[in-house]
Amino acid sequence: MEYENYYEAALDLIKESTEELEGRMSLNKEKLEILDDVCTAVENLLQILECKNLDMSVNETTGTFALEVVCDEIIVQTRTDREFFELISIADTFKFSKIDDDSIRISFNIDNMWE
């Protein structure tokens, strides 16, 4: 998906999800504080990688917010290692998954965004 401003798009999804989760879970303000840093780091990484898209998702069961990058490959080397390692140090968890024969998804998660 195309986003002009990752942080603003993430805030919109978080606001929408917070309303849907009302009464079951509440927004963790401490986790919300790292959102801007994670979005900026994802944006920096995407400038280097040739990615198919970026998506955002919410797992309502675990309260996890994820920024998901889809690309053909990622080779962590001199020009990408700083951005990639900065991002995984900010995100709580990250996960690689195969989408099809030609694509992988990298999910950068903020765990317990809702508790």
C-alpha positions as CSV (number, residue, x, y, z in Angstrom):
1,M,0.0,0.0,0.0
2,E,1.2,3.5,-0.7
3,Y,1.4,5.9,2.3
4,E,2.5,9.5,2.0
5,N,3.3,9.7,5.7
6,Y,3.8,6.4,7.5
7,Y,3.5,7.9,11.0
8,E,0.2,9.6,10.3
9,A,-1.2,6.5,8.6
10,A,-0.1,4.4,11.6
11,L,-1.7,6.9,14.0
12,D,-5.0,6.6,12.0
13,L,-5.0,2.8,12.2
14,I,-4.1,2.9,15.9
15,K,-6.9,5.4,16.6
16,E,-9.4,3.2,14.7
17,S,-8.2,0.0,16.4
18,T,-8.3,1.6,19.8
19,E,-12.0,2.5,19.3
20,E,-12.7,-1.1,18.1
21,L,-10.9,-2.5,21.2
22,E,-12.6,-0.2,23.7
23,G,-13.7,-2.2,26.7
24,R,-11.4,-5.1,25.9
25,M,-8.0,-3.5,25.7
26,S,-6.5,0.0,26.3
27,L,-3.8,1.8,24.4
28,N,-0.3,1.5,26.0
29,K,1.0,5.1,25.9
30,E,4.6,4.0,26.5
31,K,4.5,1.9,23.3
32,L,2.8,4.7,21.4
33,E,5.9,6.8,22.1
34,I,8.2,4.6,20.0
35,L,5.9,4.6,17.0
36,D,7.4,7.7,15.4
37,D,10.9,6.2,15.7
38,V,9.8,2.9,14.2
39,C,8.0,4.6,11.3
40,T,11.0,6.8,10.5
41,A,13.3,3.7,10.6
42,V,11.0,1.8,8.2
43,E,10.9,4.8,5.9
44,N,14.7,5.0,5.9
45,L,15.0,1.3,5.1
46,L,12.4,1.5,2.3
47,Q,14.4,4.2,0.6
48,I,17.2,1.7,0.2
49,L,15.3,-1.5,-0.6
50,E,13.3,-2.1,-3.7
51,C,10.1,-3.2,-1.9
52,K,6.7,-4.1,-3.4
53,N,4.8,-2.4,-0.6
54,L,4.4,-1.5,3.0
55,D,1.3,-2.5,5.0
56,M,0.2,-2.1,8.6
57,S,-1.8,-4.5,10.7
58,V,-3.1,-5.0,14.2
59,N,-3.4,-8.3,16.0
60,E,-6.4,-7.8,18.2
61,T,-5.7,-10.9,20.2
62,T,-2.1,-10.1,21.2
63,G,-2.4,-6.3,21.0
64,T,0.5,-6.1,18.5
65,F,0.9,-3.4,15.9
66,A,3.0,-4.4,12.9
67,L,4.6,-2.5,10.0
68,E,5.0,-5.1,7.2
69,V,7.5,-4.7,4.4
70,V,7.2,-6.9,1.3
71,C,10.2,-7.2,-1.0
72,D,11.8,-9.7,-3.4
73,E,14.9,-10.0,-1.2
74,I,16.9,-8.3,1.5
75,I,20.6,-8.4,1.6
76,V,22.0,-6.9,4.7
77,Q,25.3,-5.3,3.7
78,T,27.2,-2.1,4.1
79,R,24.5,0.2,2.6
80,T,21.6,-1.5,4.4
81,D,23.0,-2.8,7.6
82,R,22.8,0.5,9.6
83,E,19.1,1.1,8.7
84,F,18.1,-2.5,9.2
85,F,19.8,-3.0,12.5
86,E,18.6,0.4,13.8
87,L,15.0,-0.8,13.0
88,I,15.3,-4.2,14.7
89,S,16.8,-2.5,17.7
90,I,13.7,-0.2,18.0
91,A,11.0,-2.7,17.2
92,D,10.0,-5.1,20.0
93,T,10.1,-8.1,17.6
94,F,10.5,-8.8,13.9
95,K,9.6,-11.8,11.7
96,F,10.5,-13.0,8.2
97,S,7.9,-15.0,6.3
98,K,7.7,-16.3,2.7
99,I,4.7,-15.0,0.7
100,D,5.4,-16.8,-2.5
101,D,8.3,-18.0,-4.6
102,D,9.5,-14.5,-5.2
103,S,8.6,-12.4,-2.1
104,I,9.2,-12.2,1.6
105,R,7.4,-10.2,4.3
106,I,9.3,-8.6,7.1
107,S,7.1,-7.6,10.0
108,F,8.5,-5.1,12.5
109,N,6.3,-5.3,15.6
110,I,5.4,-3.2,18.5
111,D,4.2,-5.7,21.0
112,N,1.6,-4.9,23.6
113,M,0.5,-1.7,21.9
114,W,-2.8,-2.5,23.6
115,E,-3.1,-4.3,26.9
